[in-house]
């Protein structure tokens, strides 16, 4: 067999392998389209509502216009660029547009992680295995949220930073400030990117103290002054937006709200009831073992692993930081032990082309069979679509009382009703979130909740304890029920429900 045939066969095999690798995030994105689906996520709707407000007013909000509690209070739409993107996609293609965003950016996350690992580890099979394990641990966060772009930018940043450290070409780092301009207007977790640069700048300062303990430490390849300049440039770049310094006020608010970490699923610590949690733990242990085997201490990999562990084991949503750090450390460890394949290094460009082809193939194959009708059917099983339409037709008076998970949808679907609660925890404060969740669970003093007592309209899930309690509460009357939601109004006289509604109540 001639060398060209061998090379073509190797390229074909790699193309197939990369296609399968990229199918992991694609399948994860489309996985929720079925019974018991969680897609789309609750926060999608308030992001859409925010974008619609921005388009209608031709400006960005600086106070909350959506909730009864937050009305007029300071609030910034820190993900406004993401929200406008989602709104344009939704207006043009409906939920299929949202699905396309989720799929494309999730695939880009997979590609960026593979590029990060591949640049460190020339061995093709090893880089594929590490990337596959890393992507598998990211499955829970592959949803239509702005943090997808944060994960993508973080992997790109880590790639540039590690490449600069290996090559000594620090000019690569000046690609970061323009990225931070965009990042800061897409998602508030750009601060994690600044934190990564701060750790790189901290490394040279820690080296002397570490050496005084008698340990052998590898010298930082980038001078501290250069890293501080890059860090300062990126920090200044985050101010190049309409909210500039106001973004940091939001960061301080969110950091101070530790209470919500006990109440919101995505913010709780890993429960180890999901395979991805165990995969993340396995990656962490393997990376720690790989660092421990080295004769000399590498401070920067150790710092990012510790920072990633602190974030990931505090809130499962932030596991991507730990995954990126662990994959980079494992790739570096394998690169030291596996034979260097110079051919693989020179053929990296061919692999990038293969990734592009695989990306197209995976997108076409995975999207096929999904329709707008199917996505809307999934949404209708999760959100009070028919109940909101009923309330809109009847024009019942507020105030509205609603659950945390439905606040975003009702904000979008019933814009004339200020919601009582939604997913913007920095608006509603942890104490109110806890009180609302306790009321909906029927706990303790639910009947004395002042917001419930003041409500003239309640839209509730058929499956929550409060619904059963309100059915026998003389203050409220059931006027609508379907398989997803019920509607209660204050017991004042209301217009009778016309024939043909799914169910009449009260009476």
C-alpha positions in Angstrom: 0.0 0.0 0.0 1.5 3.3 -1.0 2.1 6.1 1.6 -0.7 8.3 0.2 -3.2 5.5 0.7 -2.0 5.0 4.2 -2.3 8.7 4.9 -5.8 8.8 3.4 -6.9 5.8 5.5 -5.6 7.5 8.6 -7.4 10.7 7.8 -10.6 8.9 7.2 -10.3 7.0 10.5 -9.6 10.3 12.3 -12.5 12.0 10.6 -14.9 9.2 11.8 -13.4 9.3 15.3 -13.8 13.1 15.6 -17.3 12.9 14.2 -18.2 10.4 17.0 -16.5 12.6 19.5 -18.5 15.7 18.5 -21.7 13.6 18.5 -21.4 13.5 22.3 -22.4 17.2 22.9 -24.9 17.0 20.0 -26.7 14.0 21.5 -26.6 15.7 24.9 -28.3 18.8 23.5 -31.0 16.8 21.8 -31.4 14.3 24.6 -34.1 16.3 26.4 -36.5 16.1 23.5 -38.7 13.4 24.9 -40.8 12.3 27.9 -39.9 14.2 31.0 -38.0 16.8 29.1 -36.4 19.7 30.9 -35.8 21.7 27.8 -36.1 24.7 27.4 -34.7 25.9 30.7 -36.7 28.3 32.8 -34.2 31.2 32.4 -34.5 31.2 28.6 -37.8 33.0 28.9 -36.7 36.0 31.0 -33.7 36.4 28.7 -36.2 36.6 25.8 -38.4 39.0 27.7 -35.4 41.2 28.5 -34.4 41.3 24.8 -37.9 42.2 23.8 -37.9 45.1 26.3 -34.6 46.3 24.9 -35.9 46.2 21.3 -39.1 48.0 22.3 -37.4 50.7 24.2 -34.2 51.1 22.2 -32.2 51.1 25.4 -30.9 48.9 28.1 -32.6 48.7 31.5 -31.0 50.0 34.6 -33.9 49.2 36.9 -36.1 46.1 37.0 -39.3 46.5 34.8 -40.6 42.9 35.2 -41.3 42.0 38.8 -43.6 43.4 41.4 -40.9 43.3 44.1 -38.1 44.6 41.9 -40.0 47.3 40.1 -37.8 50.4 40.0 -35.0 48.8 41.9 -31.5 48.8 40.3 -30.9 46.0 37.9 -28.7 45.5 34.9 -29.2 43.1 32.0 -25.7 41.8 32.2 -26.2 39.2 29.4 -27.8 41.7 27.0 -25.9 40.6 23.9 -26.8 37.0 24.5 -30.4 38.0 25.0 -30.6 39.9 21.8 -29.0 37.0 20.0 -31.6 34.6 21.4 -34.5 37.0 20.6 -33.4 37.3 17.0 -33.1 33.6 16.6 -36.4 33.0 18.3 -38.2 35.7 16.2 -36.7 34.2 13.0 -36.9 30.5 13.6 -38.8 30.0 16.9 -37.5 27.4 19.3 -35.6 25.8 16.5 -33.4 28.9 16.5 -32.7 28.4 20.2 -31.9 24.8 19.6 -29.5 25.7 16.8 -27.7 28.1 19.1 -27.4 25.4 21.8 -26.2 22.8 19.4 -23.7 24.9 17.5 -22.1 26.4 20.6 -22.0 23.1 22.4 -20.2 21.6 19.4 -17.8 24.6 19.5 -17.2 23.9 23.2 -16.2 20.3 22.2 -14.0 21.5 19.4 -12.3 24.1 21.7 -11.6 21.5 24.4 -10.2 19.1 21.8 -7.9 21.9 20.4 -6.7 22.7 23.9 -5.9 19.1 24.6 -4.5 18.4 21.2 -2.1 21.3 21.3 -0.6 19.9 24.5 -0.7 16.2 23.6 0.2 15.3 20.0 -0.9 11.7 20.5 -4.2 11.5 18.6 -5.8 8.6 20.5 -4.8 10.1 23.9 -6.2 13.5 23.1 -9.5 12.0 21.9 -9.9 10.0 25.1 -9.2 12.9 27.3 -11.6 15.2 25.3 -14.3 12.6 25.3 -14.2 12.2 29.1 -14.1 16.0 29.5 -17.2 16.5 27.2 -19.1 13.7 29.0 -18.6 15.6 32.3 -20.0 18.8 30.7 -23.3 17.2 29.6 -25.5 18.8 32.4 -24.5 22.4 31.3 -25.1 22.0 27.6 -28.3 24.1 27.6 -29.5 27.3 26.0 -27.8 29.6 28.5 -25.1 32.3 28.2 -22.7 30.2 30.2 -22.1 28.1 27.1 -20.3 31.1 25.6 -18.4 31.5 28.9 -17.2 27.9 28.7 -16.2 28.3 25.1 -14.2 31.5 25.9 -12.6 30.0 29.0 -11.3 27.1 27.0 -10.0 29.4 24.3 -8.3 31.6 27.0 -6.7 28.6 28.7 -5.5 27.4 25.3 -3.9 30.8 24.5 -2.4 31.1 27.9 -0.8 27.6 27.9 0.4 28.0 24.4 2.1 31.3 25.3 3.7 29.6 28.3 5.0 26.7 26.2 6.3 28.8 23.3 7.3 31.9 25.0 5.2 33.9 22.5 3.4 36.2 24.9 2.0 38.3 22.0 -0.7 35.7 21.8 -2.0 37.0 25.1 -3.0 40.3 23.5 -5.7 38.5 21.7 -7.5 38.2 25.0 -8.6 41.9 25.7 -10.8 42.0 22.5 -12.4 38.7 23.6 -13.1 40.1 27.1 -14.9 43.1 25.5 -17.4 40.6 24.0 -17.4 38.2 27.0 -18.3 41.0 29.5 -21.4 41.8 27.5 -22.5 38.2 27.1 -22.2 36.7 30.6 -21.2 37.8 34.1 -18.9 34.9 34.5 -16.2 36.7 32.5 -14.8 37.3 36.0 -13.7 33.6 36.0 -11.6 34.5 33.0 -10.0 37.4 34.9 -9.4 35.0 37.8 -7.5 32.6 35.5 -5.2 35.4 34.5 -4.8 36.5 38.1 -3.6 33.0 39.0 -1.0 33.1 36.2 0.2 36.5 37.5 0.3 35.2 41.1 2.5 32.2 40.2 5.8 34.2 40.0 5.0 35.8 43.4 4.6 32.4 45.0 7.7 30.8 43.6 10.3 32.3 46.2 8.2 31.3 49.2 7.7 27.8 47.8 11.4 27.4 47.2 12.2 28.4 50.7 10.4 25.3 51.9 13.0 23.2 50.1 10.7 22.1 47.2 11.9 22.2 43.6 9.7 24.6 41.6 9.5 25.2 37.9 10.1 28.8 37.1 7.2 30.7 35.5 7.8 31.1 31.7 6.0 34.5 31.6 7.3 37.4 33.6 5.0 38.7 36.3 5.0 42.2 34.8 3.8 40.9 31.4 1.0 38.9 33.0 -0.1 41.9 35.1 -0.2 44.1 32.0 -2.4 41.5 30.2 -4.6 41.2 33.3 -5.0 44.9 33.5 -5.8 45.2 29.8 -8.4 42.5 30.0 -10.0 44.2 33.1 -10.1 47.5 31.3 -11.7 45.7 28.3 -14.6 44.5 30.5 -15.5 48.2 31.0 -16.0 48.8 27.3 -19.8 48.3 27.4 -23.0 50.1 28.3 -22.9 48.9 31.9 -19.1 49.3 32.5 -18.5 49.5 36.3 -22.1 48.4 37.1 -21.1 44.9 36.1 -18.9 44.6 39.1 -21.7 45.7 41.4 -23.7 42.7 40.1 -20.7 40.4 40.8 -20.5 41.5 44.4 -24.3 41.0 44.8 -24.1 37.5 43.4 -21.1 36.5 45.5 -22.8 37.7 48.6 -25.9 35.6 47.9 -24.6 32.3 49.2 -28.1 31.3 50.4 -29.4 30.5 47.0 -26.7 27.8 46.6 -28.9 25.7 48.9 -32.2 26.2 46.9 -31.5 26.2 43.2 -30.6 22.9 41.5 -27.8 24.2 39.2 -26.1 26.0 42.1 -26.1 23.1 44.7 -23.0 21.1 45.2 -22.5 17.9 43.3 -24.9 15.2 44.6 -23.1 12.3 42.8 -26.4 11.0 41.5 -25.5 11.8 38.0 -22.7 10.1 36.0 -21.2 13.4 35.0 -20.5 14.2 38.7 -18.5 11.0 39.0 -16.7 11.6 35.8 -15.7 15.1 37.0 -14.5 13.6 40.3 -12.5 11.0 38.4 -10.9 13.7 36.2 -9.9 15.7 39.3 -8.4 12.7 41.1 -6.4 11.7 37.9 -5.2 15.3 37.4 -4.1 15.5 41.1 -2.3 12.2 40.8 -0.6 13.4 37.6 0.7 16.5 39.3 1.8 14.5 42.4 4.0 12.3 40.2 6.1 15.1 38.9 9.5 15.7 40.5 9.1 19.5 40.3 6.2 21.5 41.4 4.3 23.4 38.7 2.4 26.2 40.5 0.1 27.4 37.8 -1.5 23.9 37.0 -1.8 23.4 40.8 -3.5 26.7 41.3 -6.0 26.3 38.5 -6.8 22.8 39.7 -7.4 24.0 43.2 -9.5 27.0 42.0 -11.5 24.7 39.7 -12.2 22.3 42.6 -13.3 25.1 44.9 -15.8 26.3 42.2 -17.0 23.0 41.0 -17.6 21.4 44.4 -19.4 24.5 45.5 -21.8 24.7 42.5 -22.1 21.9 40.0 -22.8 24.5 37.3 -19.2 25.6 37.4 -17.6 22.2 36.9 -16.4 23.3 33.4 -13.5 25.3 35.1 -12.3 22.1 36.8 -12.8 20.1 33.7 -10.7 22.4 31.6 -7.9 22.5 34.2 -8.0 18.7 34.7 -7.9 17.9 30.9 -5.0 20.2 30.4 -3.0 18.7 33.3 -3.7 15.1 32.1 -2.7 16.0 28.5 0.5 17.5 29.8 1.3 14.4 31.9 0.6 12.0 29.0 2.7 14.2 26.7 5.7 13.6 28.9 5.3 9.8 29.0 4.1 9.0 25.4 6.4 9.2 22.4 6.3 12.5 20.6 4.7 12.1 17.1 6.2 14.8 14.9 4.0 13.7 12.0 0.9 14.3 14.2 2.2 17.8 15.0 2.6 18.8 11.4 -0.8 17.3 10.5 -2.6 19.4 13.1 -4.0 21.6 10.3 -5.5 18.5 8.6 -7.2 17.6 11.9 -8.7 21.1 12.1 -10.2 20.6 8.6 -11.5 17.2 9.7 -13.1 18.9 12.7 -14.9 21.3 10.4 -16.2 18.5 8.2 -17.3 16.5 11.2 -19.0 19.5 12.7 -21.2 19.9 9.6 -21.9 16.2 9.4 -22.8 16.0 13.2 -25.1 19.1 12.9 -27.0 17.8 9.9 -27.4 14.3 11.4 -28.4 15.4 14.8 -30.8 18.1 13.9 -32.7 15.9 11.4 -36.0 14.8 12.8 -36.4 17.7 15.3 -39.2 20.2 14.4 -40.6 23.4 15.8 -43.9 21.6 16.6 -42.0 19.0 18.6 -40.1 21.6 20.5 -43.3 23.6 21.3 -44.9 20.4 22.5 -42.0 19.8 24.9 -42.4 23.4 26.2 -46.2 23.0 26.6 -45.6 19.9 28.8 -43.3 22.0 31.1 -44.8 25.5 31.2 -48.3 26.8 31.6 -48.9 27.6 27.9 -52.6 27.0 27.9 -53.2 28.5 31.3 -51.4 31.7 30.3 -53.6 31.9 27.2 -56.7 31.5 29.4 -55.6 34.3 31.7 -54.8 36.5 28.8 -58.3 36.0 27.3 -60.0 36.7 30.6 -57.9 39.7 31.6 -58.0 38.9 35.3 -56.6 41.6 37.6 -53.2 41.1 39.4 -51.2 41.0 41.5 -49.9 37.6 40.2 -48.3 35.0 42.5 -46.2 32.4 40.7 -43.5 29.8 41.3 -39.7 30.5 40.9 -39.5 28.1 37.9 -42.4 29.7 36.0 -41.5 33.3 36.6 -39.4 33.6 33.4 -42.1 32.1 31.2 -44.9 34.2 32.6 -42.7 37.3 32.3 -42.4 36.5 28.6 -45.9 35.2 27.9 -47.9 37.7 30.1 -45.9 40.9 29.9 -48.6 43.0 31.5 -48.5 41.0 34.8 -45.4 41.8 37.0 -44.3 38.4 38.3 -43.8 37.8 42.0 -40.7 35.6 41.5 -38.3 34.6 38.8 -34.8 33.3 38.3 -33.0 36.6 38.7 -31.8 35.9 42.2 -29.9 39.2 42.5 -33.3 41.0 42.1 -35.3 38.9 44.5 -32.7 38.2 47.2 -32.1 34.8 48.9 -34.6 35.4 51.7 -37.5 36.0 49.4 -36.5 33.0 47.2 -36.4 30.8 50.3 -39.8 32.1 51.5 -41.4 31.6 48.1 -40.1 28.0 47.7 -41.3 27.2 51.3 -44.8 28.6 50.5 -45.0 26.5 47.3 -44.0 23.4 49.2 -46.8 24.0 51.7 -44.3 24.2 54.5 -45.0 25.8 57.9 -46.6 29.2 57.6 -47.5 29.1 54.0 -51.0 30.6 54.7 -49.5 33.7 56.2 -47.2 34.5 53.2 -48.0 38.2 52.6 -47.4 38.0 48.9 -49.8 35.1 48.5 -52.4 36.8 50.7 -52.2 39.9 48.5 -52.4 38.0 45.2 -55.5 38.2 43.1 -54.2 35.7 40.6 -52.2 32.5 41.1 -50.9 30.3 38.3 -49.6 27.0 39.7 -48.4 23.6 38.7 -50.8 20.8 39.2 -48.1 18.9 41.0 -47.0 21.3 43.8 -48.3 21.0 47.4 -49.6 24.6 47.4 -52.1 23.8 44.6 -53.8 21.2 46.8 -53.8 23.6 49.7 -55.3 26.5 47.7 -58.1 24.2 46.5 -59.5 24.2 50.0 -58.6 27.8 50.8 -61.6 30.1 50.9 -59.5 33.0 49.8 -59.2 31.6 46.3 -61.3 30.1 43.6 -60.2 27.6 41.0 -61.2 28.9 37.5 -59.0 26.8 35.2 -57.2 23.5 35.2 -55.4 21.4 32.6 -52.8 18.6 32.8 -50.0 21.1 33.5 -51.3 24.1 35.4 -54.2 25.5 37.4 -55.4 29.1 37.8 -56.8 30.5 41.0 -58.3 33.9 41.4 -59.2 35.8 44.6 -62.6 34.7 45.9 -64.3 37.9 44.7 -67.0 37.3 42.0 -65.5 36.5 38.6 -67.0 36.1 35.2 -68.1 32.5 34.6 -65.9 30.4 32.4 -67.4 29.8 29.0 -68.2 26.3 27.7 -65.3 24.6 26.0 -62.6 25.5 28.5 -60.6 22.4 29.7 -62.2 22.6 33.2 -64.3 25.0 35.2 -63.7 25.5 38.9 -65.0 27.5 41.8 -68.6 28.0 41.4 
